[in-house]
Amino acid sequence: DEDRQPGLEVAPIMELLASMKSHCVPEEIDIRDTVLNDDDIGDSCHEGFLHKAISSHLQTCGCSVVVGSNPEKVNKIVRTLCLFLTPAERKCSRLCRASSSFKYDTGLFVQGLLKDSTGSFVLPFRQVLYAPYPTTHIDVDINTVKQMPPCHEHTFNQRRYMRSELNTLWKTDSEDDIPPETVIHTDETFTPDLNIFQDVLHTDTLAAASFLQVFLLKPGLALRSSYLAQFLLLLHRKALTLLKYIEDETQKGKKPFRALRNLKADLDLKAEGDLNIVMAMAEKLRAGLHSFVFGKPFYTSVQERDVLMSF
């Protein structure tokens, strides 16, 4: 297109790279810069809120958006969540800027964002939906934690919205007629649910136990950091065991997986939150795992719902 300005596509990428250069989370995080260095649980933020934030963060594959009015408070939670990421994932995370907020960027693991002067921050629906993994939304001003649906549902919603967008673009003579941030819902069969964040429904024992254990150890020493490193190794091992279990049960994917109840009992993942955390870790090791395990029953339930709604 001759009329298009060549800088339009490049500018956001340059802004992202510049922001990562100046505000990237370091590979090694000093635990003293996080909430997990407090003498006691609840010293700098409410115990229930912190546990829910960490649990949901792990359930959404380590992807979280932290919003608030105080940059120091936001960044403390960003660093805390990044303790539960690998060094490579931390490098793909960003602290918030004190002067003015960065825009939301798709594909970062954790990002801190400042609210505007009216106390609000609007996330761009389309970009959040097109993120590789579901996201946890954490508001440090009002201590709320919300999360997007799990990976298989996230992928389903992505594809459905993408089809809707493509249909609209086919019907439109010129894509310039559609502003880039427009929420498209012209396809009558699909109305996107703009309220994509939901309450954290499933409690866990894995993050809860490690969380309590951390605060039993003396602060200011390397003990807590070592314990967290061991906890992440444990999650990694559980994820590898889960993958092997599913491989064996399905002859490496040749048969559908029908042994979820047995898996939960055998791998001690009876709490729904525990299963979500280990599945999320395993999804990062083997993309498409959620869709393989949960996809068919989920699609069936969606089809049934669509049929019922059409009456």
C-alpha positions in Angstrom: 0.0 0.0 0.0 1.7 3.2 -1.2 -0.2 5.5 1.2 1.0 3.7 4.3 3.7 5.3 6.3 6.6 2.9 6.7 7.2 3.9 10.3 3.8 2.8 11.6 4.6 -0.9 12.1 8.2 -0.2 13.2 7.5 2.4 16.0 5.8 0.0 18.5 8.6 -2.6 18.1 11.2 0.1 18.7 9.3 1.4 21.7 9.1 -2.2 23.1 12.8 -2.8 22.6 13.7 0.6 24.2 11.4 -0.2 27.2 13.0 -3.6 27.6 16.5 -2.1 27.5 15.6 0.4 30.3 13.1 -1.5 32.4 13.8 -5.2 31.8 13.7 -7.5 34.9 17.2 -8.8 35.7 18.0 -12.6 35.3 19.0 -12.7 38.9 16.5 -11.2 41.4 17.6 -10.2 44.9 14.9 -11.6 47.1 15.3 -8.5 49.3 13.6 -6.5 46.5 10.5 -8.6 46.8 7.6 -9.2 49.2 9.1 -12.6 50.1 11.7 -10.9 52.2 9.2 -9.6 54.7 9.7 -10.8 58.3 6.2 -12.1 58.4 3.4 -12.8 56.0 1.2 -9.8 55.5 3.9 -7.2 56.4 3.7 -5.4 53.1 0.6 -6.9 51.5 -2.3 -9.1 52.6 -1.6 -12.8 52.9 -4.6 -14.1 51.0 -4.0 -11.6 48.1 -0.3 -12.6 47.8 -1.1 -16.4 47.8 -3.8 -15.9 45.3 -1.6 -13.8 43.0 1.3 -16.4 43.1 -1.1 -19.3 42.6 -2.9 -17.7 39.6 0.4 -16.6 38.2 1.6 -20.2 38.1 -1.8 -21.4 36.8 -1.5 -19.0 33.8 2.0 -20.2 32.7 3.8 -17.5 34.5 2.1 -14.6 32.6 0.8 -11.7 34.6 -0.1 -8.1 34.3 0.4 -6.0 37.5 -1.4 -2.7 37.6 -1.5 0.1 40.3 -0.9 3.7 41.1 2.3 3.4 43.0 5.3 2.3 40.8 7.3 0.9 43.8 4.4 -1.3 44.9 3.8 -2.5 41.4 7.5 -3.3 40.8 7.8 -5.1 44.1 5.0 -7.5 43.1 6.5 -7.8 39.5 9.8 -8.9 41.0 8.1 -11.3 43.4 6.2 -13.0 40.6 9.4 -13.2 38.6 11.0 -15.3 41.3 8.8 -18.1 39.9 10.1 -17.7 36.4 13.3 -19.0 34.7 16.1 -16.5 34.1 15.2 -16.5 30.3 11.5 -15.7 31.2 12.6 -12.9 33.5 14.4 -11.3 30.6 11.1 -11.2 28.8 9.4 -9.4 31.7 9.3 -5.6 32.4 9.1 -3.3 35.4 6.8 -0.3 35.3 8.1 3.2 34.6 7.6 5.8 37.3 6.9 8.8 35.1 4.2 7.5 32.7 2.9 4.0 32.0 4.2 1.8 29.2 1.5 0.3 26.9 0.5 -3.3 27.3 2.7 -5.5 25.1 1.7 -9.0 23.9 4.2 -11.8 24.6 5.9 -10.5 27.8 5.7 -12.9 30.8 5.2 -10.3 33.6 4.7 -6.6 33.1 4.0 -3.7 35.4 1.6 -1.0 34.2 0.7 2.3 35.9 -2.8 3.6 36.2 -3.6 7.0 34.7 -4.6 10.1 36.8 -8.2 8.9 37.0 -7.0 5.6 38.6 -7.8 3.4 35.6 -5.9 1.3 33.1 -7.7 -0.2 30.1 -6.1 -3.3 28.7 -6.4 -3.7 24.9 -8.8 -6.7 24.4 -7.4 -7.9 21.1 -3.7 -7.8 22.2 -4.5 -9.7 25.5 -6.5 -12.3 23.6 -3.6 -12.8 21.1 -1.0 -13.3 23.9 0.6 -16.8 23.6 -0.6 -17.8 27.1 -3.6 -16.8 29.3 -2.8 -13.9 31.7 -3.4 -13.1 35.4 -4.5 -9.6 36.1 -3.4 -8.2 39.5 -4.4 -4.8 40.9 -2.2 -3.8 43.8 -4.4 -0.8 44.7 -7.5 -2.9 45.6 -5.8 -6.3 46.1 -7.7 -8.1 43.3 -6.6 -11.1 41.3 -8.4 -12.2 38.1 -7.3 -14.8 35.5 -8.1 -15.7 31.9 -9.5 -19.2 31.1 -6.9 -22.0 30.8 -4.8 -22.7 27.7 -7.2 -24.9 25.7 -10.0 -22.3 26.1 -7.6 -19.4 25.4 -6.6 -21.0 22.1 -10.2 -21.7 21.2 -11.2 -18.1 21.9 -8.1 -16.9 19.9 -9.0 -18.9 16.8 -12.7 -18.0 17.0 -11.9 -14.3 17.2 -9.3 -14.6 14.4 -11.9 -16.2 12.1 -14.3 -13.4 13.0 -11.6 -10.8 12.2 -10.8 -12.5 8.9 -14.4 -12.6 7.8 -14.8 -8.9 8.6 -11.6 -8.1 6.6 -12.9 -10.1 3.6 -16.1 -8.1 3.7 -14.4 -4.8 4.0 -12.9 -3.2 0.8 -10.0 -1.6 2.6 -8.4 -2.5 6.0 -7.8 1.2 6.5 -11.6 1.4 7.2 -11.0 -0.5 10.5 -9.0 1.2 13.2 -6.4 -1.2 14.7 -7.9 -1.2 18.2 -11.5 -1.9 17.1 -13.2 -4.9 18.7 -14.6 -6.8 15.8 -17.8 -8.8 16.3 -19.7 -8.6 13.0 -19.9 -12.4 12.7 -23.3 -13.1 14.2 -22.2 -16.5 15.4 -19.5 -15.1 17.7 -19.8 -12.3 20.1 -16.5 -11.9 22.0 -16.8 -11.9 25.8 -15.1 -8.6 26.6 -15.0 -9.6 30.3 -12.2 -12.2 29.6 -10.9 -12.1 33.2 -12.6 -14.2 35.8 -12.3 -14.9 39.5 -9.6 -17.4 40.5 -11.9 -20.4 41.2 -9.4 -23.2 42.1 -7.4 -23.3 45.2 -4.1 -25.2 45.4 -1.9 -26.8 48.0 1.4 -26.6 46.2 1.9 -22.8 46.1 0.1 -22.5 49.5 2.5 -24.9 51.3 5.7 -23.4 49.7 4.4 -19.9 50.5 4.0 -20.7 54.2 7.3 -22.5 54.4 9.2 -19.5 52.9 8.1 -17.3 55.8 9.2 -19.9 58.4 12.8 -19.5 57.2 14.8 -16.5 58.4 14.7 -13.5 56.2 17.8 -11.7 54.8 19.7 -14.9 54.2 20.0 -17.1 51.1 17.7 -19.8 52.7 14.5 -18.4 51.2 16.0 -18.1 47.7 17.3 -21.7 47.9 14.0 -23.0 49.0 12.2 -21.2 46.1 14.7 -22.7 43.6 13.9 -26.2 45.1 10.2 -25.5 44.8 10.5 -24.6 41.1 12.6 -27.8 40.5 9.8 -29.8 42.2 7.2 -28.2 39.9 9.4 -29.0 36.8 9.8 -32.6 37.9 6.0 -33.0 38.5 5.4 -31.5 35.0 7.8 -34.0 33.4 6.2 -36.9 35.3 2.7 -35.7 34.1 3.9 -35.6 30.5 5.4 -39.1 30.8 2.1 -40.4 32.4 0.0 -39.0 29.5 2.5 -40.3 26.9 2.2 -43.8 28.3 -1.6 -43.7 28.7 -2.1 -42.5 25.1 0.7 -44.4 23.4 2.5 -41.1 22.7 -0.7 -39.4 21.5 -2.1 -42.1 19.3 -5.1 -42.6 21.6 -7.2 -40.0 23.4 -6.5 -39.4 27.1 -9.2 -40.8 29.3 -7.5 -41.3 32.7 -7.7 -37.9 34.3 -9.1 -39.2 37.5 -6.3 -41.8 37.8 -3.7 -39.2 37.0 -4.9 -36.8 39.7 -4.8 -39.7 42.3 -1.5 -41.2 41.1 0.4 -37.9 40.9 -1.2 -36.4 44.0 -2.9 -33.6 42.1 -6.4 -33.9 43.6 -6.7 -30.2 44.3 -7.8 -28.5 41.0 -5.4 -25.6 41.5 -2.5 -28.1 41.8 -3.4 -29.8 38.6 -3.7 -26.4 36.9 -0.2 -25.3 38.1 1.5 -28.5 36.9 -0.5 -28.6 33.6 0.6 -24.9 33.0 4.3 -25.9 33.6 3.9 -28.9 31.3 2.2 -26.8 28.6 5.4 -24.7 28.4 7.4 -27.9 27.9 4.9 -29.4 25.4 2.7 -26.8 23.6 -0.8 -28.0 22.9 -1.0 -30.3 25.9 -4.2 -28.7 27.3 -6.0 -29.0 24.0 -5.0 -32.6 23.8 -6.2 -33.5 27.3 -9.2 -31.1 27.7 -10.0 -30.0 24.1 -12.6 -32.5 23.0 -14.8 -32.3 26.1 -14.6 -28.5 26.0 -15.5 -28.2 22.3 -18.4 -30.6 22.9 -19.7 -28.5 25.8 -19.4 -25.3 23.7 -21.3 -26.9 20.8 -24.0 -28.0 23.2 -24.2 -24.5 24.7 -24.4 -22.9 21.2 -27.3 -25.3 20.2 -29.2 -24.5 23.4 -28.8 -20.8 22.9 -30.0 -21.0 19.3 -33.5 -22.2 20.4 
